[in-house]
Every structure is written in C-alpha cells, then in structure tokens.
Amino acid sequence: MADFHQGGHVATLHNLRINSEEDLGRELNAFASSRKITLILPSLFSELEGEALPNIIDELNKVDFIHRIVIGLDRATEEQYRYARKFFSRLKADHVVLWNDGPRLQAVDARLKELDLSPSEPGKGRNVWFCLGYTISRADSAVVAVHDCDVVTYSAAMLARLVYPVANPTFPYQMSKGFYPRVADGKLNGRVTRLLVTPMIHALSKVLGPQDFLDFLADFRYPLAGEFAMRTSILPDMRIPSDWGLEIGLLSEAWRNLSPRAVCQVEISDRYDHKHQDLSQEDATTGLSRMSVDICKALYRKLAADGTVFSEEIFRSIKATYYRGALDLIETYFNDARMNGLHVDRHVEEQAVELFANNIIQAGNVFLENPMETPFIPNWSRVHAADPDIIAAMARAVAEDMDEYK
C-alpha cells in the first residue's frame, strides 16, 4: 500500500488501492458529461511499428470519458500518414491525426516563420504545441491530457488517475502530473531523475541558498514524467519548451502562471516502463547526454529569470556539490534495489554521474555564452495576437487532410 506523505508545496494524490477502477471510471463519465476531456498523443511514425501503441489503443477503447483524441504524427510521408489513419481507426473515441510534415500544416508553419513564431526545432515539444493549438481551436474541451506513445505497461487506469484531479469540478487543481516507480526487467530505471535531477536540485539549493522554485521542484516524486493533464483555460498562456527540457520547462511555467495549490501530482501506476534512451557518452547531441544538458540549461534559465547570477565559479561549485551528493545516492539506490530484489549496476551508475557532472559545466558554458537563448515556443495567446486567423487555419488544414487522405 502507498504512503500518504505530503511534501508541503504540491499536493500529492496517492493510490491507496481502495477505490476501484470501475468507481473512478463512473465518476469520470459523470464529470465528462459537462466537462469534455481531450487526450493528446504525440507520436513518431516509428512508434506505430513498436509494441506499445497497439496495447495503448486497446486500453483507450475501454474508457468512455474521452471526448476526442488528438494524435500528433511526426516524421511521416504521405503513405505513412495514410497508414497511420488506418492504424488509429480502431479507436472508439472521436480522433484526428495531425500530419505535422504534410503540406497543409507546413504552410501554417511557414506563416508562423514569417512572424518569427515558429518552433525553433523539431521534437516532442513542437508536436505537443501544435496539438494544443488544435485543441484550443476546437474550443469544446475543459480538460486536456498528454502522455507518450511508448509506454509498454500502459493501462486505462493510468489515464483515469491522471485526469481525475483536473476533471473533478470540486478540486482546485489546474494541472496534474503523474508519478510512478521506474522498474522493469528486474532493474531500477529512471537514471536521469534519480542521478541528475534529484541531486542537482539539492546541489543548487546548497550553492545558491534557499529558492522557492527549487523547493517546488523538490516536491515532485518524478519531475521528468511525460504524463500531465491541465484545464484548458490555462493553455493559451502556457509556453512549451522545444528542447529536451520539456518537463522541467512545463513545471517552471506552472510555477510562473499558477499558485502551487493549483498544481498536484498523482500516482498513476506502480509498474511503468517505456522506451529507454542510450547514455550516449560519445555523442553529446543525442540520448541521455543531450537530455541532461537541456535539463541543466532549463534550470539555469529559470533561476536566472528569478534573479540568480551565475558565473564559471558557481558552476564549478554546483558540479562539485552535485557529484558528491549523486555518489551518495547511488549507495542508497543500490540498497533500496537489493532489498526489493532488483539489480543496479553501480559501475554504470557512476559512469552516468560522471557524464552528468561534466554536462553540468557544459550546460553552464552554453548558458554563459548565450544567456538570452530561449527554447520556449511562444504561447498561443501571442500567436493569436500576431495572426488572429492562424488557429482557425490550423483547424482547416487538419480537417482537409482528414477528408483527403482516407
């Protein structure tokens, strides 16, 4: 049975294994009769060929509370888009597939480029941003949820628990974020959260002194979880990061736009596994190496925006403090894993910590060279102000694609 610990800044909603999935589903069906729920699935075409998505579709077909599913399809040709339409046709719920590489949405992107409002780089952030814009254009949902398409342990209960806090009209939450243990194949996973983010937050607090934002982040059990849900009223003012700092960037936006009392984290699974990234020690532009640099930059940018002054000396102090704390955590994780019959390779864990420590400095150097760099895509309120027709143009483009490519 789960604990009932509360950290103090963010409400933690646990799964105490008492309320059944059926009870939760009945409540959500009642909420959804007047508060429609949209699910966004950002997907690469390659994920249609993986093992996770067919099961995700089967699980989604078990629920009745979803009003619409918006699928953002990246890296797809016309033939692949047609295939995707057939692939997702098994979905019981109303759904649309955004062909992000198609000529119509590319024309919308060209209009955004002329206004200097286009996402700066491809990736999940850009995909989610376009899906949010489409959801705003439909103006018929009260709640939007997002999760990845590579979750091999997916169940309908995960989605129900994710959306419940923001779908329940008696709850005050504007945003909910999922959390879970990362355990699979007898191993303790989640290296970036365990070995970078957690000790990095502790190191920043020690070197820089108390920071409300760092206390806010420290409350999250799994800050890099890709599963979150929001009430649609806050979507126009939310900025979406385009790099691999997406999850940290979203939490920084929640901190900027919302009261901490309007944000919660919810336990959505006790068994979670998805696609694993390589550590990529030899190539800093891919894998967990790239991810760690982007996460560190996201933290530096947010703290700088709140008045923190960084220097090379401070970054060296952060690295040294992080390194010592991360090594101590390896011992803790090893003991926790062993007591639960799991395996942790301490050599591989230390290799990851060494890489992350070096990337703390690399991210700091990038920040100092270009402190005004911002990976955030402009929010949809700004886009609408610059071109009031752009959101409607996107909705037309998606509808015309859906009509033509059947």
C-alpha positions as a Markdown table, in Angstrom:
| # | Residue | x | y | z |
|---|---|---|---|---|
| 1 | Met | 0.0 | 0.0 | 0.0 |
| 2 | Ala | 1.2 | 3.5 | -0.8 |
| 3 | Asp | 2.2 | 6.0 | 1.8 |
| 4 | Phe | 0.3 | 9.3 | 2.4 |
| 5 | His | 3.3 | 11.7 | 2.8 |
| 6 | Gln | 2.8 | 15.3 | 1.7 |
| 7 | Gly | 5.8 | 17.4 | 0.8 |
| 8 | Gly | 4.3 | 20.8 | 1.6 |
| 9 | His | 4.3 | 22.7 | -1.7 |
| 10 | Val | 2.5 | 20.4 | -4.1 |
| 11 | Ala | -0.5 | 18.2 | -3.2 |
| 12 | Thr | 0.3 | 14.5 | -3.7 |
| 13 | Leu | -2.6 | 12.3 | -4.5 |
| 14 | His | -1.8 | 8.7 | -3.8 |
| 15 | Asn | -3.2 | 5.4 | -4.9 |
| 16 | Leu | -4.2 | 3.7 | -1.6 |
| 17 | Arg | -5.7 | 0.7 | -3.5 |
| 18 | Ile | -9.2 | 1.2 | -2.1 |
| 19 | Asn | -11.2 | 2.9 | -4.9 |
| 20 | Ser | -11.7 | 0.5 | -7.8 |
| 21 | Glu | -11.0 | 1.4 | -11.5 |
| 22 | Glu | -14.8 | 1.0 | -12.1 |
| 23 | Asp | -15.7 | 3.5 | -9.4 |
| 24 | Leu | -13.2 | 6.0 | -10.8 |
| 25 | Gly | -14.5 | 5.5 | -14.3 |
| 26 | Arg | -18.1 | 6.1 | -13.3 |
| 27 | Glu | -17.1 | 9.4 | -11.7 |
| 28 | Leu | -15.2 | 10.5 | -14.7 |
| 29 | Asn | -18.1 | 9.6 | -17.0 |
| 30 | Ala | -20.3 | 11.9 | -14.9 |
| 31 | Phe | -17.7 | 14.7 | -15.0 |
| 32 | Ala | -17.2 | 14.3 | -18.7 |
| 33 | Ser | -20.9 | 14.8 | -19.5 |
| 34 | Ser | -20.3 | 18.5 | -18.8 |
| 35 | Arg | -16.5 | 18.8 | -18.8 |
| 36 | Lys | -15.2 | 17.2 | -22.0 |
| 37 | Ile | -11.8 | 15.6 | -21.9 |
| 38 | Thr | -9.3 | 15.6 | -24.8 |
| 39 | Leu | -6.2 | 13.3 | -24.9 |
| 40 | Ile | -3.1 | 14.3 | -26.9 |
| 41 | Leu | -0.8 | 11.6 | -28.2 |
| 42 | Pro | 2.5 | 13.0 | -29.6 |
| 43 | Ser | 3.9 | 10.2 | -31.8 |
| 44 | Leu | 6.7 | 9.5 | -34.2 |
| 45 | Phe | 5.7 | 7.3 | -37.1 |
| 46 | Ser | 8.2 | 4.7 | -35.9 |
| 47 | Glu | 6.2 | 4.2 | -32.7 |
| 48 | Leu | 3.3 | 2.8 | -34.9 |
| 49 | Glu | 5.7 | -0.1 | -35.6 |
| 50 | Gly | 6.5 | -0.6 | -31.9 |
| 51 | Glu | 5.0 | -2.9 | -29.3 |
| 52 | Ala | 3.4 | -0.2 | -27.1 |
| 53 | Leu | 0.8 | 1.6 | -29.3 |
| 54 | Pro | -1.4 | -1.4 | -30.2 |
| 55 | Asn | -1.9 | -2.0 | -26.5 |
| 56 | Ile | -2.5 | 1.7 | -25.8 |
| 57 | Ile | -5.3 | 1.7 | -28.3 |
| 58 | Asp | -6.8 | -1.4 | -26.8 |
| 59 | Glu | -6.7 | 0.2 | -23.3 |
| 60 | Leu | -8.2 | 3.5 | -24.6 |
| 61 | Asn | -11.1 | 1.6 | -26.1 |
| 62 | Lys | -12.0 | 0.5 | -22.6 |
| 63 | Val | -12.9 | 4.1 | -21.4 |
| 64 | Asp | -15.9 | 6.2 | -22.2 |
| 65 | Phe | -14.9 | 9.5 | -20.7 |
| 66 | Ile | -12.6 | 10.7 | -23.6 |
| 67 | His | -14.3 | 13.2 | -25.9 |
| 68 | Arg | -11.5 | 13.4 | -28.5 |
| 69 | Ile | -8.0 | 12.0 | -29.1 |
| 70 | Val | -5.6 | 14.3 | -30.9 |
| 71 | Ile | -2.6 | 12.4 | -32.4 |
| 72 | Gly | 0.4 | 14.5 | -33.5 |
| 73 | Leu | 2.2 | 12.5 | -36.1 |
| 74 | Asp | 5.9 | 13.4 | -36.8 |
| 75 | Arg | 8.4 | 12.1 | -39.4 |
| 76 | Ala | 5.7 | 10.7 | -41.7 |
| 77 | Thr | 5.4 | 10.6 | -45.5 |
| 78 | Glu | 2.1 | 10.7 | -47.3 |
| 79 | Glu | 2.0 | 7.0 | -47.5 |
| 80 | Gln | 2.8 | 6.7 | -43.8 |
| 81 | Tyr | 0.1 | 9.3 | -42.9 |
| 82 | Arg | -2.4 | 7.2 | -44.8 |
| 83 | Tyr | -1.2 | 4.1 | -42.9 |
| 84 | Ala | -1.5 | 6.0 | -39.6 |
| 85 | Arg | -5.1 | 6.9 | -40.4 |
| 86 | Lys | -5.9 | 3.2 | -40.8 |
| 87 | Phe | -3.8 | 2.2 | -37.7 |
| 88 | Phe | -5.7 | 4.6 | -35.4 |
| 89 | Ser | -9.1 | 3.8 | -37.0 |
| 90 | Arg | -9.5 | 1.2 | -34.3 |
| 91 | Leu | -10.0 | 3.9 | -31.7 |
| 92 | Lys | -13.6 | 4.0 | -30.4 |
| 93 | Ala | -13.4 | 7.7 | -29.5 |
| 94 | Asp | -13.5 | 10.5 | -32.0 |
| 95 | His | -10.0 | 11.2 | -33.1 |
| 96 | Val | -7.9 | 13.3 | -35.5 |
| 97 | Val | -4.3 | 12.8 | -36.8 |
| 98 | Leu | -2.2 | 15.9 | -37.3 |
| 99 | Trp | 0.2 | 15.3 | -40.2 |
| 100 | Asn | 2.8 | 17.7 | -39.0 |
| 101 | Asp | 5.0 | 17.1 | -42.1 |
| 102 | Gly | 2.2 | 17.4 | -44.5 |
| 103 | Pro | 2.0 | 20.4 | -47.0 |
| 104 | Arg | -1.0 | 22.0 | -45.2 |
| 105 | Leu | 0.4 | 22.1 | -41.7 |
| 106 | Gln | 3.8 | 23.0 | -43.2 |
| 107 | Ala | 2.1 | 26.0 | -44.9 |
| 108 | Val | 0.7 | 27.0 | -41.4 |
| 109 | Asp | 4.3 | 26.7 | -40.1 |
| 110 | Ala | 5.6 | 28.9 | -42.9 |
| 111 | Arg | 3.1 | 31.6 | -41.8 |
| 112 | Leu | 4.5 | 31.3 | -38.3 |
| 113 | Lys | 8.1 | 31.5 | -39.5 |
| 114 | Glu | 7.2 | 34.8 | -41.3 |
| 115 | Leu | 6.2 | 36.1 | -37.8 |
| 116 | Asp | 9.2 | 34.6 | -36.1 |
| 117 | Leu | 6.8 | 32.5 | -34.0 |
| 118 | Ser | 7.6 | 29.0 | -35.4 |
| 119 | Pro | 9.1 | 26.4 | -33.1 |
| 120 | Ser | 12.8 | 26.5 | -33.4 |
| 121 | Glu | 13.5 | 22.8 | -33.7 |
| 122 | Pro | 11.6 | 19.5 | -34.3 |
| 123 | Gly | 10.7 | 17.2 | -31.5 |
| 124 | Lys | 8.1 | 16.3 | -28.9 |
| 125 | Gly | 7.7 | 19.9 | -27.7 |
| 126 | Arg | 6.8 | 21.2 | -31.2 |
| 127 | Asn | 4.4 | 18.3 | -31.6 |
| 128 | Val | 2.6 | 18.9 | -28.3 |
| 129 | Trp | 2.5 | 22.6 | -29.1 |
| 130 | Phe | 0.7 | 22.1 | -32.4 |
| 131 | Cys | -1.7 | 19.6 | -30.8 |
| 132 | Leu | -2.5 | 22.1 | -28.0 |
| 133 | Gly | -3.2 | 24.8 | -30.7 |
| 134 | Tyr | -5.6 | 22.5 | -32.5 |
| 135 | Thr | -7.3 | 21.7 | -29.2 |
| 136 | Ile | -7.7 | 25.4 | -28.5 |
| 137 | Ser | -9.2 | 25.9 | -32.0 |
| 138 | Arg | -11.9 | 23.3 | -31.3 |
| 139 | Ala | -13.0 | 25.2 | -28.1 |
| 140 | Asp | -15.0 | 22.3 | -26.8 |
| 141 | Ser | -12.9 | 20.7 | -24.1 |
| 142 | Ala | -12.5 | 21.5 | -20.4 |
| 143 | Val | -9.5 | 19.2 | -19.8 |
| 144 | Val | -6.6 | 18.1 | -21.9 |
| 145 | Ala | -4.2 | 15.2 | -21.0 |
| 146 | Val | -0.9 | 14.3 | -22.6 |
| 147 | His | 1.1 | 11.1 | -22.5 |
| 148 | Asp | 3.7 | 9.4 | -24.6 |
| 149 | Cys | 3.1 | 6.6 | -27.1 |
| 150 | Asp | 5.9 | 4.3 | -26.0 |
| 151 | Val | 4.5 | 3.1 | -22.6 |
| 152 | Val | 4.7 | -0.7 | -22.8 |
| 153 | Thr | 3.0 | -1.1 | -19.4 |
| 154 | Tyr | 0.1 | 1.2 | -20.3 |
| 155 | Ser | -3.4 | 0.7 | -18.8 |
| 156 | Ala | -6.6 | 2.7 | -18.9 |
| 157 | Ala | -6.3 | 3.2 | -15.2 |
| 158 | Met | -3.2 | 5.4 | -15.7 |
| 159 | Leu | -5.2 | 7.8 | -17.8 |
| 160 | Ala | -8.2 | 7.8 | -15.4 |
| 161 | Arg | -6.0 | 8.7 | -12.4 |
| 162 | Leu | -4.1 | 11.3 | -14.4 |
| 163 | Val | -7.1 | 13.3 | -15.5 |
| 164 | Tyr | -9.3 | 12.8 | -12.4 |
| 165 | Pro | -7.7 | 15.7 | -10.3 |
| 166 | Val | -8.4 | 18.3 | -13.0 |
| 167 | Ala | -11.7 | 16.8 | -14.2 |
| 168 | Asn | -13.3 | 16.8 | -10.8 |
| 169 | Pro | -15.0 | 20.2 | -10.6 |
| 170 | Thr | -14.8 | 20.3 | -6.8 |
| 171 | Phe | -11.0 | 20.0 | -6.8 |
| 172 | Pro | -8.9 | 23.2 | -7.1 |
| 173 | Tyr | -6.2 | 21.8 | -9.4 |
| 174 | Gln | -5.4 | 23.4 | -12.8 |
| 175 | Met | -2.6 | 20.9 | -13.6 |
| 176 | Ser | -1.8 | 17.4 | -12.6 |
| 177 | Lys | 1.4 | 15.5 | -13.2 |
| 178 | Gly | 1.8 | 11.7 | -13.0 |
| 179 | Phe | 4.4 | 9.9 | -10.9 |
| 180 | Tyr | 5.3 | 6.2 | -10.6 |
| 181 | Pro | 8.3 | 4.0 | -9.9 |
| 182 | Arg | 10.5 | 3.2 | -13.0 |
| 183 | Val | 11.1 | -0.6 | -12.5 |
| 184 | Ala | 11.3 | -3.2 | -15.3 |
| 185 | Asp | 13.1 | -6.4 | -16.1 |
| 186 | Gly | 14.4 | -6.7 | -12.6 |
| 187 | Lys | 16.2 | -3.3 | -12.8 |
| 188 | Leu | 15.7 | 0.1 | -11.2 |
| 189 | Asn | 15.4 | 2.6 | -14.1 |
| 190 | Gly | 14.8 | 6.4 | -14.3 |
| 191 | Arg | 18.5 | 7.3 | -14.3 |
| 192 | Val | 18.1 | 11.0 | -15.3 |
| 193 | Thr | 15.6 | 11.7 | -12.5 |
| 194 | Arg | 17.5 | 9.6 | -9.9 |
| 195 | Leu | 21.1 | 10.5 | -10.7 |
| 196 | Leu | 20.7 | 14.0 | -12.2 |
| 197 | Val | 17.6 | 15.9 | -11.3 |
| 198 | Thr | 17.3 | 15.0 | -7.6 |
| 199 | Pro | 20.9 | 15.6 | -6.6 |
| 200 | Met | 21.1 | 18.6 | -8.9 |
| 201 | Ile | 18.2 | 20.3 | -7.1 |
| 202 | His | 19.9 | 19.5 | -3.8 |
| 203 | Ala | 23.2 | 20.9 | -5.1 |
| 204 | Leu | 21.6 | 24.1 | -6.4 |
| 205 | Ser | 19.9 | 24.7 | -3.1 |
| 206 | Lys | 23.2 | 24.3 | -1.2 |
| 207 | Val | 25.2 | 26.5 | -3.5 |
| 208 | Leu | 22.7 | 29.2 | -4.2 |
| 209 | Gly | 20.7 | 29.2 | -1.0 |
| 210 | Pro | 17.0 | 28.6 | -0.5 |
| 211 | Gln | 14.9 | 29.1 | -3.6 |
| 212 | Asp | 11.1 | 28.7 | -3.6 |
| 213 | Phe | 11.2 | 27.3 | -7.2 |
| 214 | Leu | 13.7 | 24.6 | -6.2 |
| 215 | Asp | 11.5 | 23.7 | -3.2 |
| 216 | Phe | 8.6 | 23.4 | -5.6 |
| 217 | Leu | 10.6 | 21.1 | -7.9 |
| 218 | Ala | 11.9 | 19.0 | -5.0 |
| 219 | Asp | 8.3 | 18.1 | -4.0 |
| 220 | Phe | 7.7 | 16.2 | -7.3 |
| 221 | Arg | 8.3 | 12.5 | -7.0 |
| 222 | Tyr | 9.0 | 12.1 | -10.7 |
| 223 | Pro | 9.6 | 15.6 | -12.3 |
| 224 | Leu | 10.5 | 14.1 | -15.7 |
| 225 | Ala | 7.3 | 12.2 | -16.1 |
| 226 | Gly | 5.8 | 12.8 | -19.5 |
| 227 | Glu | 2.2 | 12.4 | -18.3 |
| 228 | Phe | 0.3 | 15.5 | -17.4 |
| 229 | Ala | -3.2 | 17.0 | -17.6 |
| 230 | Met | -4.4 | 20.6 | -17.5 |
| 231 | Arg | -7.6 | 22.5 | -17.6 |
| 232 | Thr | -7.9 | 24.1 | -21.0 |
| 233 | Ser | -8.4 | 27.6 | -19.6 |
| 234 | Ile | -4.6 | 27.8 | -18.9 |
| 235 | Leu | -3.5 | 26.5 | -22.3 |
| 236 | Pro | -3.2 | 29.9 | -24.2 |
| 237 | Asp | -0.7 | 31.2 | -21.7 |
| 238 | Met | 1.5 | 28.1 | -21.3 |
| 239 | Arg | 4.8 | 28.2 | -23.1 |
| 240 | Ile | 6.1 | 24.8 | -24.4 |
| 241 | Pro | 9.9 | 24.2 | -24.5 |
| 242 | Ser | 11.1 | 22.8 | -27.8 |
| 243 | Asp | 14.2 | 21.0 | -26.4 |
| 244 | Trp | 14.6 | 18.1 | -24.0 |
| 245 | Gly | 13.9 | 20.3 | -21.1 |
| 246 | Leu | 10.2 | 20.0 | -21.8 |
| 247 | Glu | 9.1 | 18.5 | -18.5 |
| 248 | Ile | 11.2 | 20.9 | -16.4 |
| 249 | Gly | 10.1 | 23.8 | -18.6 |
| 250 | Leu | 6.4 | 22.9 | -18.1 |
| 251 | Leu | 6.9 | 22.8 | -14.3 |
| 252 | Ser | 8.6 | 26.2 | -14.5 |
| 253 | Glu | 5.6 | 27.5 | -16.4 |
| 254 | Ala | 3.2 | 26.0 | -13.8 |
| 255 | Trp | 5.3 | 27.8 | -11.1 |
| 256 | Arg | 5.1 | 31.1 | -13.1 |
| 257 | Asn | 1.4 | 31.0 | -14.0 |
| 258 | Leu | -0.3 | 29.1 | -11.2 |
| 259 | Ser | -0.4 | 29.0 | -7.4 |
| 260 | Pro | 1.3 | 25.9 | -6.0 |
| 261 | Arg | -2.1 | 25.0 | -4.6 |
| 262 | Ala | -3.4 | 24.7 | -8.1 |
| 263 | Val | -0.8 | 22.0 | -9.0 |
| 264 | Cys | -0.8 | 18.4 | -7.9 |
| 265 | Gln | 1.0 | 15.2 | -8.6 |
| 266 | Val | -0.9 | 11.9 | -8.8 |
| 267 | Glu | 0.3 | 8.3 | -8.5 |
| 268 | Ile | -0.9 | 6.7 | -11.8 |
| 269 | Ser | 0.9 | 3.4 | -11.8 |
| 270 | Asp | 3.0 | 1.0 | -9.7 |
| 271 | Arg | 4.5 | -0.6 | -12.8 |
| 272 | Tyr | 5.8 | 1.7 | -15.6 |
| 273 | Asp | 8.2 | 1.1 | -18.4 |
| 274 | His | 8.8 | 2.8 | -21.7 |
| 275 | Lys | 11.5 | 3.2 | -24.4 |
| 276 | His | 14.9 | 3.7 | -22.9 |
| 277 | Gln | 17.5 | 6.2 | -24.2 |
| 278 | Asp | 21.2 | 5.4 | -24.5 |
| 279 | Leu | 23.6 | 7.2 | -22.2 |
| 280 | Ser | 25.4 | 8.4 | -25.4 |
| 281 | Gln | 28.7 | 9.1 | -23.7 |
| 282 | Glu | 30.5 | 9.7 | -27.1 |
| 283 | Asp | 27.8 | 12.0 | -28.6 |
| 284 | Ala | 26.5 | 14.9 | -26.6 |
| 285 | Thr | 23.8 | 15.7 | -29.2 |
| 286 | Thr | 21.8 | 12.5 | -28.5 |
| 287 | Gly | 20.5 | 10.3 | -25.8 |
| 288 | Leu | 20.7 | 11.0 | -22.1 |
| 289 | Ser | 23.7 | 13.2 | -22.6 |
| 290 | Arg | 21.7 | 15.7 | -24.7 |
| 291 | Met | 18.8 | 15.4 | -22.3 |
| 292 | Ser | 21.0 | 16.2 | -19.3 |
| 293 | Val | 22.4 | 19.3 | -20.9 |
| 294 | Asp | 19.0 | 20.6 | -21.9 |
| 295 | Ile | 17.6 | 19.9 | -18.4 |
| 296 | Cys | 20.5 | 21.8 | -16.7 |
| 297 | Lys | 20.0 | 24.7 | -19.1 |
| 298 | Ala | 16.3 | 24.8 | -18.3 |
| 299 | Leu | 17.1 | 25.0 | -14.6 |
| 300 | Tyr | 19.7 | 27.8 | -15.1 |
| 301 | Arg | 17.4 | 29.9 | -17.3 |
| 302 | Lys | 14.6 | 29.7 | -14.8 |
| 303 | Leu | 16.8 | 30.6 | -11.9 |
| 304 | Ala | 18.4 | 33.4 | -13.8 |
| 305 | Ala | 14.9 | 34.8 | -14.7 |
| 306 | Asp | 14.3 | 34.9 | -10.9 |
| 307 | Gly | 17.4 | 36.9 | -10.3 |
| 308 | Thr | 20.2 | 34.4 | -9.8 |
| 309 | Val | 23.6 | 35.5 | -11.1 |
| 310 | Phe | 25.7 | 32.7 | -12.5 |
| 311 | Ser | 29.5 | 32.5 | -13.1 |
| 312 | Glu | 32.1 | 29.9 | -14.0 |
| 313 | Glu | 33.0 | 29.6 | -10.3 |
| 314 | Ile | 29.4 | 29.0 | -9.3 |
| 315 | Phe | 29.0 | 26.3 | -12.0 |
| 316 | Arg | 32.2 | 24.6 | -10.7 |
| 317 | Ser | 30.8 | 24.7 | -7.2 |
| 318 | Ile | 27.5 | 23.2 | -8.4 |
| 319 | Lys | 29.3 | 20.4 | -10.2 |
| 320 | Ala | 31.4 | 19.5 | -7.1 |
| 321 | Thr | 28.4 | 19.6 | -4.8 |
| 322 | Tyr | 26.3 | 17.6 | -7.2 |
| 323 | Tyr | 29.0 | 15.0 | -7.7 |
| 324 | Arg | 29.3 | 14.2 | -4.0 |
| 325 | Gly | 25.6 | 14.1 | -3.5 |
| 326 | Ala | 24.9 | 11.9 | -6.5 |
| 327 | Leu | 27.6 | 9.3 | -5.5 |
| 328 | Asp | 25.9 | 9.1 | -2.0 |
| 329 | Leu | 22.6 | 8.5 | -3.7 |
| 330 | Ile | 24.0 | 5.6 | -5.7 |
| 331 | Glu | 24.6 | 3.8 | -2.4 |
| 332 | Thr | 21.0 | 4.5 | -1.3 |
| 333 | Tyr | 19.5 | 3.3 | -4.6 |
| 334 | Phe | 21.7 | 0.2 | -4.6 |
| 335 | Asn | 20.4 | -0.7 | -1.1 |
| 336 | Asp | 16.8 | 0.0 | -2.0 |
| 337 | Ala | 17.0 | -2.1 | -5.1 |
| 338 | Arg | 18.7 | -5.0 | -3.4 |
| 339 | Met | 16.1 | -5.1 | -0.6 |
| 340 | Asn | 13.4 | -5.3 | -3.3 |
| 341 | Gly | 15.1 | -8.0 | -5.4 |
| 342 | Leu | 16.2 | -5.6 | -8.1 |
| 343 | His | 19.5 | -5.1 | -9.8 |
| 344 | Val | 21.6 | -1.9 | -10.0 |
| 345 | Asp | 24.9 | -1.8 | -11.8 |
| 346 | Arg | 27.0 | 0.5 | -9.6 |
| 347 | His | 29.7 | 0.9 | -12.2 |
| 348 | Val | 27.2 | 2.0 | -14.9 |
| 349 | Glu | 25.5 | 4.3 | -12.4 |
| 350 | Glu | 28.8 | 6.0 | -11.6 |
| 351 | Gln | 29.5 | 6.4 | -15.3 |
| 352 | Ala | 26.2 | 8.2 | -15.7 |
| 353 | Val | 27.0 | 10.5 | -12.7 |
| 354 | Glu | 30.4 | 11.4 | -14.2 |
| 355 | Leu | 28.8 | 12.2 | -17.6 |
| 356 | Phe | 26.1 | 14.3 | -15.9 |
| 357 | Ala | 28.7 | 16.2 | -13.8 |
| 358 | Asn | 30.6 | 17.1 | -16.9 |
| 359 | Asn | 27.4 | 18.2 | -18.6 |
| 360 | Ile | 26.5 | 20.5 | -15.7 |
| 361 | Ile | 29.6 | 22.5 | -16.7 |
| 362 | Gln | 28.9 | 22.2 | -20.4 |
| 363 | Ala | 25.4 | 23.5 | -19.9 |
| 364 | Gly | 26.8 | 26.3 | -17.8 |
| 365 | Asn | 29.2 | 27.3 | -20.5 |
| 366 | Val | 26.4 | 27.3 | -23.1 |
| 367 | Phe | 24.3 | 29.5 | -20.8 |
| 368 | Leu | 27.1 | 32.0 | -20.2 |
| 369 | Glu | 27.9 | 32.3 | -23.9 |
| 370 | Asn | 24.2 | 33.0 | -24.8 |
| 371 | Pro | 22.3 | 33.9 | -21.6 |
| 372 | Met | 19.4 | 35.2 | -23.7 |
| 373 | Glu | 18.8 | 31.9 | -25.5 |
| 374 | Thr | 15.2 | 30.7 | -25.0 |
| 375 | Pro | 13.9 | 27.4 | -26.3 |
| 376 | Phe | 10.3 | 28.3 | -25.4 |
| 377 | Ile | 7.8 | 28.3 | -28.2 |
| 378 | Pro | 5.6 | 31.4 | -28.0 |
| 379 | Asn | 2.4 | 30.8 | -26.2 |
| 380 | Trp | -0.8 | 30.6 | -28.2 |
| 381 | Ser | -2.1 | 33.9 | -26.9 |
| 382 | Arg | 0.8 | 35.7 | -28.5 |
| 383 | Val | 0.3 | 33.7 | -31.8 |
| 384 | His | -3.3 | 34.8 | -31.8 |
| 385 | Ala | -2.4 | 38.4 | -31.2 |
| 386 | Ala | 0.1 | 38.3 | -34.1 |
| 387 | Asp | -2.3 | 36.5 | -36.6 |
| 388 | Pro | -5.9 | 36.0 | -35.4 |
| 389 | Asp | -6.6 | 33.6 | -38.2 |
| 390 | Ile | -3.7 | 31.2 | -37.6 |
| 391 | Ile | -5.5 | 28.9 | -35.2 |
| 392 | Ala | -8.6 | 28.6 | -37.5 |
| 393 | Ala | -6.2 | 28.0 | -40.4 |
| 394 | Met | -4.7 | 25.1 | -38.5 |
| 395 | Ala | -8.1 | 23.6 | -37.8 |
| 396 | Arg | -9.0 | 23.9 | -41.5 |
| 397 | Ala | -5.7 | 22.2 | -42.5 |
| 398 | Val | -6.3 | 19.3 | -40.3 |
| 399 | Ala | -9.9 | 18.8 | -41.4 |
| 400 | Glu | -8.8 | 19.0 | -45.1 |
| 401 | Asp | -6.1 | 16.4 | -44.5 |
| 402 | Met | -8.6 | 14.1 | -42.8 |
| 403 | Asp | -11.0 | 14.5 | -45.7 |
| 404 | Glu | -8.5 | 14.0 | -48.5 |
| 405 | Tyr | -6.2 | 11.2 | -47.2 |
| 406 | Lys | -8.6 | 8.4 | -46.1 |
